[in-house]
Amino acid sequence: MKSRLVFRLAVLALAMPVFAATAGAGTRPGGVIELFTSQGCSTCPPADKLFEEFATNSDLVALAYHVDYWDYLGWRDTLSNPDSTDRQYAYSRSFGTRSVYTPQAVINGRIHVNGAKRADIADALDELNKAGEGLSVDVSVQQSGDSLMIEAGGANGAAPRKAHVVLVFFGPPQRVDMKKGENEGRSITYWNSVIDVKTAGVWRGEAAKYEFPANKIAENGGCAVLLQAVGKDGVPGPILGAAIFRKTDEQKQSLK
């Protein structure tokens, strides 16, 4: 099963047009991959390269959070922000771990693995789907005029019936030349780098529609929508549904 899934991911990544506009309408993704990475981390470049395959795969929602705690090593990550670091520490509390690390891939908000290991990520997706812990709620997102329209389906099975509607804004692919630090001399293209995360509403287990301004998408390049359960202490929990939306250059101009 592992080899078939890995092959399927690779084929889909090659087949998908790079940075195309997608809305996820009526299609339930195979999973959500959240990569915690840093330009100042010497072990992250292989994960960043692998992540490109996931970010260009129409069957996945892939988001890269650049943390800032390695900035002291000599190179300040140009895409890092404290909120990304805070989200990783919140996951650490959710998982009951004592520390954070890079590259870390969080799968469906439920488990974490080494973000540079393709087999581990593929196995995690496969195991969660087999256990009924894949994405169980349909989510679609599309632009209508100057609004972003989101539709969420009803709860299925024993999945939680309450979740936050989380909007994750990310930028277009960016090539960065590292001139200092542990990756000095490297030039890496970073995909779906998270700029901002906003809790925009609450889903209560029934089909619902949400409307939000689309101008922030025009500024930042794209947005993912996550239906994510939240623990009693506010920590992020299982992701029940997800969709991703990207702006083409033409769409960006129409919103200026």
PADO-745614 format. One record per residue (C-alpha): x, y, z negated; residue in one letter; residue number from 1. Coordinates in steps of 0.1 Angstrom, whole numbers, plus 5000, padded with zeros to 4 digits. Each point is the difference from the previous one (the first is absolute). Layout:
<recs>
- X  Y  Z  a  NUM
...
</recs>
This chain:
<recs>
- 5000  5000  5000  m  1
- 5028  5024  4992  k  2
- 5017  4996  5033  s  3
- 4967  5005  5019  r  4
- 4992  5032  4980  l  5
- 5035  5014  5006  v  6
- 4997  4993  5037  f  7
- 4966  5016  5001  r  8
- 5012  5032  4982  l  9
- 5029  5003  5024  a  10
- 4979  4995  5031  v  11
- 4974  5026  4988  l  12
- 5028  5025  4992  a  13
- 5014  4997  5035  l  14
- 4966  5002  5017  a  15
- 4988  5031  4982  m  16
- 5007  5034  5018  p  17
- 5023  5021  4978  v  18
- 4983  5027  4980  f  19
- 4966  4995  5017  a  20
- 4969  5015  4985  a  21
- 4981  4974  4981  t  22
- 4968  5002  4979  a  23
- 4995  4964  4987  g  24
- 4964  5002  5009  a  25
- 4983  4967  4993  g  26
- 5034  4982  4995  t  27
- 5011  4988  4967  r  28
- 5038  5001  4997  p  29
- 5020  4970  4990  g  30
- 5015  5018  4971  g  31
- 5015  5031  4985  v  32
- 5038  5003  4996  i  33
- 5013  5029  4978  e  34
- 5038  5003  5003  l  35
- 5019  5019  4973  f  36
- 5033  5011  5015  t  37
- 5027  5026  4999  s  38
- 5025  5015  5024  q  39
- 5025  4999  4972  g  40
- 4996  4962  4994  c  41
- 5027  4979  5017  s  42
- 4977  4969  5002  t  43
- 4971  5018  5015  c  44
- 5009  5004  5037  p  45
- 4991  4963  5009  p  46
- 4966  5005  4983  a  47
- 4995  5033  5019  d  48
- 5007  4983  5033  k  49
- 4977  4971  4991  l  50
- 4973  5025  4989  f  51
- 4999  5015  5035  e  52
- 4986  4966  5012  e  53
- 4972  5002  4974  f  54
- 4993  5037  5006  a  55
- 4995  4994  5038  t  56
- 4979  4969  4994  n  57
- 4962  5007  5005  s  58
- 4991  4971  4977  d  59
- 5016  5016  4970  l  60
- 4999  5032  4979  v  61
- 5036  5009  4992  a  62
- 5011  5030  4979  l  63
- 5035  5010  4989  a  64
- 5005  5019  4967  y  65
- 5034  5016  4997  h  66
- 5010  5002  4963  v  67
- 5023  5026  4986  d  68
- 5019  4982  4972  y  69
- 5030  4992  5023  w  70
- 5005  5036  5010  d  71
- 5028  5004  4975  y  72
- 5022  4976  5019  l  73
- 5011  5028  5024  g  74
- 4972  5002  5026  w  75
- 4966  5015  4993  r  76
- 4973  4980  5018  d  77
- 4984  5025  5024  t  78
- 4967  4982  4998  l  79
- 4998  4993  4963  s  80
- 4976  5015  4976  n  81
- 4993  4995  4962  p  82
- 4964  4987  5008  d  83
- 5015  4970  5018  s  84
- 5022  4992  4971  t  85
- 4970  5004  4976  d  86
- 4979  4975  5021  r  87
- 5028  4974  4999  q  88
- 5003  5004  4962  y  89
- 4962  4997  4998  a  90
- 5002  4967  5019  y  91
- 5027  4989  4976  s  92
- 4977  5005  4971  r  93
- 4973  4981  5018  s  94
- 5023  4971  5007  f  95
- 5014  5000  4965  g  96
- 5036  5005  5012  t  97
- 5026  5019  4981  r  98
- 5017  5017  5029  s  99
- 4996  5011  5036  v  100
- 5023  4992  5030  y  101
- 5005  5007  5037  t  102
- 4991  4987  5024  p  103
- 4968  4988  4985  q  104
- 4969  4990  5020  a  105
- 4967  4999  4982  v  106
- 4974  4978  5018  i  107
- 4963  5008  4998  n  108
- 5007  5018  4967  g  109
- 5003  4965  4984  r  110
- 5036  4987  5001  i  111
- 5034  5013  5009  h  112
- 5029  4985  5019  v  113
- 5034  5010  5014  n  114
- 4992  5024  5029  g  115
- 5029  4989  5021  a  116
- 4989  4963  5001  k  117
- 4976  4993  5029  r  118
- 4992  4965  4988  a  119
- 4991  5012  4965  d  120
- 4976  5026  5014  i  121
- 4984  4976  5024  a  122
- 4996  4974  4973  d  123
- 4984  5025  4977  a  124
- 4975  5010  5026  l  125
- 4992  4964  5008  d  126
- 4997  4989  4963  e  127
- 4977  5030  4991  l  128
- 4977  4992  5030  n  129
- 4999  4963  4991  k  130
- 4991  5010  4964  a  131
- 4972  5023  5010  g  132
- 5020  5030  4990  e  133
- 5004  5015  5034  g  134
- 4980  5031  5011  l  135
- 4963  4992  4995  s  136
- 4982  5033  5007  v  137
- 4997  5014  5035  d  138
- 5012  5036  5003  v  139
- 5001  5022  5031  s  140
- 5013  5035  5006  v  141
- 4996  5024  5029  q  142
- 5001  5036  5009  q  143
- 4967  5019  5007  s  144
- 5007  5036  5009  g  145
- 5019  5015  4971  d  146
- 4991  4973  4976  s  147
- 5013  4966  4992  l  148
- 4972  4975  4997  m  149
- 5005  4969  4978  i  150
- 4976  4970  4997  e  151
- 5004  4973  4974  a  152
- 4980  4968  4999  g  153
- 4985  4982  4970  g  154
- 5018  4978  4976  a  155
- 5006  4963  5009  n  156
- 5002  4971  4976  g  157
- 5016  5004  4966  a  158
- 5020  5031  5010  a  159
- 4998  5031  4977  p  160
- 4971  5022  5008  r  161
- 5016  5033  4991  k  162
- 5030  5016  5016  a  163
- 5015  5033  5008  h  164
- 5000  5014  5035  v  165
- 5037  5008  5004  v  166
- 5013  5021  5029  l  167
- 5036  4996  5008  v  168
- 5015  5026  5024  f  169
- 5031  4991  5019  f  170
- 5023  5017  5026  g  171
- 5010  4989  5035  p  172
- 5031  4980  5006  p  173
- 5031  5020  4989  q  174
- 5036  4993  5008  r  175
- 5024  5009  4972  v  176
- 5038  5002  5002  d  177
- 5015  4993  4966  m  178
- 5031  5022  4994  k  179
- 5008  4990  4964  k  180
- 4992  4973  4975  g  181
- 5000  4962  5003  e  182
- 4986  5001  5035  n  183
- 5024  5027  5013  e  184
- 5003  4997  5038  g  185
- 4967  4981  5005  r  186
- 4972  5013  5022  s  187
- 4966  4985  4992  i  188
- 4965  5006  5013  t  189
- 4975  5000  4972  y  190
- 4963  4991  5007  w  191
- 4968  5009  4982  n  192
- 5019  5019  4972  s  193
- 4974  5011  4974  v  194
- 4996  5037  4995  i  195
- 4971  5001  4976  d  196
- 4975  4977  4982  v  197
- 4965  5012  4990  k  198
- 4971  4983  4982  t  199
- 4971  5013  5020  a  200
- 4970  4981  4987  g  201
- 4986  4968  4984  v  202
- 4986  4970  5017  w  203
- 4975  4981  4978  r  204
- 4996  4967  5018  g  205
- 4974  5011  5026  e  206
- 5004  5012  5035  a  207
- 5008  5037  5000  a  208
- 5011  5028  5023  k  209
- 5025  5028  4991  y  210
- 5010  5032  5019  e  211
- 5032  5019  4995  f  212
- 5017  5029  5019  p  213
- 5023  4987  5028  a  214
- 5024  5030  5001  n  215
- 5025  4983  4976  k  216
- 5003  4971  5024  i  217
- 5009  5025  5028  a  218
- 5028  5013  4978  e  219
- 5014  4967  4988  n  220
- 4995  4976  5029  g  221
- 4978  4973  4984  g  222
- 4980  4987  4971  c  223
- 4992  4966  4985  a  224
- 4969  4994  4980  v  225
- 5002  4975  4971  l  226
- 4972  4987  4979  l  227
- 5020  4993  4969  q  228
- 4988  4987  4966  a  229
- 5015  5017  4970  v  230
- 5009  4986  4966  g  231
- 4986  5014  4967  k  232
- 5032  5020  4995  d  233
- 4998  5015  5035  g  234
- 5026  4977  5016  v  235
- 4995  4989  5036  p  236
- 4984  4966  5005  g  237
- 4990  4977  5029  p  238
- 4993  5016  5033  i  239
- 4966  4988  5012  l  240
- 4999  5017  5034  g  241
- 5020  5022  5023  a  242
- 5002  5018  5033  a  243
- 5025  5023  5017  i  244
- 4996  5030  5023  f  245
- 5027  5017  5021  r  246
- 4999  5033  5018  k  247
- 5012  5003  5036  t  248
- 5017  5031  5011  d  249
- 4969  5011  5019  e  250
- 4978  4995  4969  q  251
- 5025  5020  4979  k  252
- 4997  5030  5024  q  253
- 4962  4999  4999  s  254
- 5000  5005  4962  l  255
- 5025  5029  4999  k  256
</recs>
